[in-house]
Amino acid sequence: MLTANLLSSVKQGKLLNQEEAVTLLNIDCRSQDFYELISTANYLSRTQFHNKGLVFAQIGINAEPCSVNCKFCSMGQGHYALPVTWRKEPHEILSELELLISSGINDFFLMTTADYPVSEFLEISKIISRHLPDTIRFVANIGDFNLETAKQLKNVGFTGAYHIHRLREGIDTTVNPEIRVNTLNAIRDAGLDLYYCVEPIGPEHSYDELATEMLRARDYHVKVMAVMRRIPVKGTPLYDKGQISAIELTKIAAVARLVTLPQRAMNAHEVTPMTLLAGVNQLYAEYGANPRDTESQTEKNRGFSAEKAWHMLWEAGYSTTK
């Protein structure tokens, strides 16, 4: 009865608190409550997002050891798992971008490791921005930065930034959590759209930890929300911790959809068809370096193509009009 009341109240616009979010996360995936949960999340996305599916694309423009040394990342300095190192030149990025534009993507992300020089990133981004149609949002996924840099990102054409306070920040990473929050504030204060995610979720994370990040995202009024399960990358310190199941990710995605109330899109990563029945209407195509992959060109391994992402959304009954 408690679950039914919570779900009914969310449909009526209630904002869930930490305790209520944890209650939903504790739902047994084998129970009737689970199906009511995902049905509610699915209903909200289908109605509030007008049943529209979205595909975002990201190019990781460098494969290099990163001093932040996250224990889950294939590019951590202390456990670098990629076979080579490289940086993409602008013409290489533009060549890939041309193919992505022809695939009808909605948002385009440039990603770097945390050590990539901001000045070089801004110069490359100026070039890329000139080739992006106005219909495609431009999103930065880089290391931490201050308000001045956030304004520079906006000036060169970025409309948003992907940035998060990761699970167990400062424990599984070497970043001071306060620095991550300062960057989130800089993104908000510069007028950039914030793209947020609860990640990287592993079996060891408590529901309280997940709920805390969901509420943090809501506090920043996110338009695009996501949840991501950690992929065990062989050779990384967290490899032996394993990963959560697809059905558990589906439940977490549904709860995140109800708690954060994103204004534009909900994502689960890496995607499974199951999550598309739990309020997920947006998928990623990935190219170049990927922190969850040991292949330096992830499109040859883990990464989805834009065409595959669009097809999955079509299979789930979302409108894929580009």
C-alpha positions as CSV (number, residue, x, y, z in Angstrom):
1,M,0.0,0.0,0.0
2,L,2.9,2.4,0.8
3,T,4.4,1.9,-2.6
4,A,1.1,2.4,-4.4
5,N,0.5,5.6,-2.5
6,L,4.0,6.9,-3.3
7,L,3.6,6.1,-7.0
8,S,0.2,7.7,-7.1
9,S,1.5,10.9,-5.4
10,V,4.4,11.2,-7.8
11,K,1.9,11.2,-10.7
12,Q,0.2,14.1,-9.0
13,G,3.5,16.1,-8.7
14,K,4.8,15.1,-5.3
15,L,8.6,15.5,-4.8
16,L,10.0,12.4,-3.1
17,N,12.4,12.7,-0.2
18,Q,15.4,10.6,0.7
19,E,13.5,8.1,2.8
20,E,10.8,7.7,0.1
21,A,13.4,7.2,-2.6
22,V,15.1,4.5,-0.6
23,T,11.8,2.8,0.0
24,L,11.3,2.5,-3.8
25,L,14.8,1.3,-4.3
26,N,14.2,-1.4,-1.8
27,I,11.4,-2.9,-3.9
28,D,11.9,-6.6,-4.7
29,C,12.3,-7.0,-8.4
30,R,10.2,-10.1,-8.3
31,S,7.2,-8.4,-6.7
32,Q,4.1,-6.7,-8.1
33,D,5.4,-3.4,-6.7
34,F,8.3,-3.6,-9.2
35,Y,6.0,-3.7,-12.2
36,E,3.9,-0.9,-10.8
37,L,7.1,1.1,-10.3
38,I,8.4,0.7,-13.8
39,S,4.9,1.2,-15.2
40,T,4.7,4.6,-13.5
41,A,8.1,5.7,-14.8
42,N,7.2,4.5,-18.2
43,Y,3.9,6.4,-18.1
44,L,5.6,9.6,-17.1
45,S,8.2,9.5,-19.8
46,R,5.8,8.5,-22.5
47,T,3.4,11.4,-21.6
48,Q,5.8,14.2,-20.5
49,F,8.3,13.6,-23.2
50,H,5.6,13.0,-25.8
51,N,6.9,9.5,-26.5
52,K,9.9,11.0,-28.2
53,G,13.1,9.0,-28.3
54,L,16.5,10.8,-28.3
55,V,20.0,9.8,-29.3
56,F,23.1,11.5,-28.0
57,A,26.6,10.9,-29.4
58,Q,29.9,11.2,-27.7
59,I,33.5,11.2,-29.0
60,G,36.3,10.6,-26.6
61,I,39.0,12.6,-28.1
62,N,42.0,11.3,-26.2
63,A,43.2,8.0,-24.8
64,E,45.9,8.7,-22.2
65,P,46.7,7.8,-18.6
66,C,44.7,10.1,-16.3
67,S,46.1,11.3,-12.9
68,V,42.7,11.3,-11.3
69,N,43.2,7.5,-11.3
70,C,39.6,6.5,-10.8
71,K,39.4,2.9,-9.6
72,F,36.8,1.9,-12.2
73,C,38.3,3.6,-15.3
74,S,40.3,1.9,-18.0
75,M,42.4,5.1,-18.3
76,G,43.5,5.5,-14.7
77,Q,47.2,6.3,-14.5
78,G,47.9,3.4,-12.1
79,H,46.1,0.8,-14.2
80,Y,45.9,2.0,-17.8
81,A,44.2,-0.8,-19.7
82,L,44.1,0.5,-23.3
83,P,46.7,-0.9,-25.7
84,V,47.8,2.5,-27.1
85,T,47.7,6.3,-26.4
86,W,46.5,9.0,-28.8
87,R,44.8,12.3,-29.3
88,K,42.4,13.0,-32.1
89,E,43.1,15.9,-34.4
90,P,40.2,18.2,-35.4
91,H,39.9,16.7,-38.9
92,E,39.4,13.3,-37.4
93,I,36.7,14.5,-35.0
94,L,35.0,16.3,-37.9
95,S,35.0,13.2,-40.1
96,E,33.2,11.2,-37.3
97,L,30.9,14.1,-36.6
98,E,29.8,14.3,-40.2
99,L,28.6,10.6,-40.0
100,L,26.8,11.3,-36.7
101,I,25.0,14.3,-38.0
102,S,23.8,12.3,-40.9
103,S,22.4,9.8,-38.4
104,G,20.2,12.4,-36.9
105,I,21.6,12.8,-33.4
106,N,20.1,15.3,-30.9
107,D,23.1,16.2,-28.7
108,F,26.8,15.9,-29.3
109,F,29.4,15.4,-26.5
110,L,33.2,15.9,-26.6
111,M,34.9,14.0,-23.8
112,T,38.5,14.1,-22.5
113,T,40.4,12.8,-19.6
114,A,40.7,15.2,-16.6
115,D,44.3,16.1,-17.5
116,Y,43.5,17.3,-21.1
117,P,44.6,21.0,-21.3
118,V,41.5,23.2,-21.2
119,S,43.1,25.7,-23.6
120,E,43.5,23.0,-26.3
121,F,40.0,21.7,-25.7
122,L,38.6,25.2,-26.2
123,E,40.5,25.7,-29.4
124,I,39.3,22.3,-30.8
125,S,35.8,23.1,-29.7
126,K,35.7,26.3,-31.6
127,I,36.4,24.4,-34.8
128,I,33.8,21.7,-34.0
129,S,31.1,24.2,-33.0
130,R,31.3,25.9,-36.5
131,H,30.3,22.5,-38.1
132,L,27.4,21.7,-35.7
133,P,23.8,22.5,-36.9
134,D,21.8,24.7,-34.6
135,T,19.5,21.8,-34.0
136,I,22.2,19.8,-32.2
137,R,23.1,20.7,-28.6
138,F,26.9,20.8,-27.9
139,V,28.0,19.3,-24.5
140,A,31.4,19.2,-22.8
141,N,32.5,16.2,-20.7
142,I,35.8,17.2,-19.2
143,G,37.6,17.5,-15.8
144,D,36.7,20.0,-13.1
145,F,36.7,23.7,-13.9
146,N,35.7,27.1,-12.5
147,L,33.1,29.7,-13.4
148,E,35.4,31.5,-15.8
149,T,36.1,28.3,-17.8
150,A,32.3,27.5,-17.8
151,K,31.7,30.9,-19.4
152,Q,34.4,30.2,-21.9
153,L,32.7,26.9,-22.8
154,K,29.5,28.7,-23.4
155,N,31.2,31.4,-25.5
156,V,32.7,28.8,-27.9
157,G,29.3,27.2,-28.4
158,F,28.6,24.7,-25.7
159,T,25.0,24.5,-24.5
160,G,25.7,22.2,-21.7
161,A,28.1,20.1,-19.7
162,Y,28.1,16.5,-18.3
163,H,29.4,16.6,-14.8
164,I,28.6,14.6,-11.6
165,H,29.5,14.0,-8.0
166,R,30.4,10.3,-8.5
167,L,29.6,7.6,-6.1
168,R,32.2,7.4,-3.4
169,E,34.0,10.5,-4.8
170,G,37.3,10.9,-3.0
171,I,37.4,7.2,-2.1
172,D,37.2,5.5,-5.5
173,T,38.7,8.7,-7.1
174,T,41.4,11.1,-6.0
175,V,39.1,14.2,-6.5
176,N,38.0,16.2,-3.5
177,P,34.1,16.0,-3.5
178,E,34.0,19.8,-2.9
179,I,35.8,20.4,-6.2
180,R,33.2,18.4,-8.0
181,V,30.4,20.4,-6.4
182,N,32.1,23.7,-7.3
183,T,32.1,22.6,-10.9
184,L,28.4,21.8,-10.8
185,N,27.8,25.2,-9.4
186,A,29.9,26.8,-12.1
187,I,27.9,25.0,-14.8
188,R,24.7,26.2,-13.3
189,D,25.9,29.8,-12.8
190,A,27.2,30.1,-16.3
191,G,23.8,29.2,-17.7
192,L,24.9,25.8,-19.2
193,D,22.5,22.8,-19.1
194,L,23.7,20.2,-16.6
195,Y,23.6,16.6,-17.6
196,Y,23.7,14.4,-14.6
197,C,24.1,10.7,-13.8
198,V,24.1,8.4,-10.7
199,E,27.3,6.4,-11.5
200,P,29.2,4.2,-11.6
201,I,26.8,1.9,-9.7
202,G,28.2,-1.3,-8.2
203,P,26.9,-4.0,-6.0
204,E,28.6,-2.4,-3.0
205,H,26.7,0.9,-3.1
206,S,23.9,1.4,-0.7
207,Y,20.5,2.7,-1.7
208,D,21.1,5.7,0.5
209,E,24.1,6.6,-1.6
210,L,22.1,6.4,-4.8
211,A,19.2,8.4,-3.4
212,T,21.6,11.1,-2.3
213,E,22.8,11.6,-5.9
214,M,19.3,11.5,-7.2
215,L,18.3,14.3,-4.9
216,R,21.4,16.3,-5.7
217,A,20.5,16.1,-9.4
218,R,17.0,17.4,-8.7
219,D,18.4,20.2,-6.7
220,Y,20.2,21.4,-9.9
221,H,16.9,21.1,-11.9
222,V,18.4,18.7,-14.4
223,K,16.8,18.5,-17.8
224,V,18.6,15.2,-18.7
225,M,19.1,12.5,-16.1
226,A,20.8,9.1,-16.2
227,V,21.9,6.1,-14.2
228,M,24.9,4.0,-15.1
229,R,26.1,0.6,-13.8
230,R,29.8,0.1,-13.4
231,I,31.3,-2.2,-16.1
232,P,34.1,-4.3,-14.5
233,V,37.2,-3.5,-16.6
234,K,39.8,-6.1,-16.2
235,G,42.9,-4.7,-14.5
236,T,41.1,-1.9,-12.6
237,P,41.0,-2.0,-8.8
238,L,37.2,-2.4,-8.7
239,Y,37.1,-5.3,-11.2
240,D,36.5,-7.9,-8.6
241,K,33.5,-6.0,-7.2
242,G,31.4,-7.2,-10.1
243,Q,28.4,-5.4,-11.5
244,I,24.6,-5.1,-10.8
245,S,22.1,-7.0,-12.9
246,A,20.1,-5.5,-15.8
247,I,16.9,-5.8,-13.8
248,E,18.4,-3.9,-10.8
249,L,19.6,-1.2,-13.2
250,T,16.0,-1.0,-14.5
251,K,14.6,-0.5,-11.0
252,I,17.2,2.2,-10.3
253,A,16.4,4.0,-13.5
254,A,12.7,4.0,-12.7
255,V,13.3,5.4,-9.3
256,A,15.7,8.1,-10.6
257,R,13.0,9.1,-13.2
258,L,10.5,9.5,-10.4
259,V,12.8,11.3,-7.9
260,T,14.6,13.7,-10.3
261,L,11.8,14.5,-12.7
262,P,14.1,15.4,-15.6
263,Q,12.6,17.9,-18.0
264,R,13.8,16.5,-21.3
265,A,15.2,13.0,-21.1
266,M,16.0,9.9,-19.0
267,N,18.9,7.6,-19.8
268,A,20.3,4.3,-18.5
269,H,23.8,3.1,-19.4
270,E,25.1,0.9,-20.6
271,V,21.6,0.4,-22.1
272,T,19.6,-2.8,-21.9
273,P,16.3,-3.3,-23.6
274,M,14.6,-3.8,-20.2
275,T,15.3,-0.2,-19.1
276,L,13.4,1.1,-22.0
277,L,10.2,0.0,-20.2
278,A,11.2,2.0,-17.1
279,G,11.1,5.6,-18.3
280,V,14.3,5.6,-20.4
281,N,13.8,7.5,-23.7
282,Q,17.4,8.5,-24.5
283,L,20.4,6.4,-25.6
284,Y,24.1,7.1,-26.3
285,A,26.2,6.4,-29.3
286,E,29.9,6.3,-28.4
287,Y,33.1,6.7,-30.4
288,G,36.8,7.0,-29.5
289,A,38.0,6.4,-26.0
290,N,35.6,5.0,-23.4
291,P,36.5,4.6,-19.7
292,R,34.5,1.3,-19.7
293,D,36.4,-0.3,-22.5
294,T,39.8,-1.8,-23.1
295,E,39.5,-1.1,-26.9
296,S,40.7,2.5,-27.6
297,Q,38.1,2.9,-30.3
298,T,35.0,1.9,-28.5
299,E,32.8,1.9,-31.6
300,K,34.7,-1.3,-32.5
301,N,33.7,-3.0,-29.2
302,R,31.3,-1.7,-26.5
303,G,30.1,1.5,-28.1
304,F,26.7,1.6,-29.9
305,S,26.4,3.3,-33.3
306,A,23.7,6.0,-33.6
307,E,21.8,3.7,-36.0
308,K,21.7,0.9,-33.4
309,A,20.5,3.3,-30.7
310,W,17.7,4.6,-32.9
311,H,16.7,1.1,-33.7
312,M,16.5,0.1,-30.0
313,L,14.2,3.1,-29.3
314,W,12.0,2.1,-32.3
315,E,11.8,-1.4,-30.9
316,A,10.6,0.1,-27.6
317,G,7.8,2.0,-29.3
318,Y,9.4,5.5,-29.1
319,S,9.0,8.0,-31.8
320,T,12.2,8.2,-33.8
321,T,11.4,11.0,-36.1
322,K,14.7,12.9,-36.5
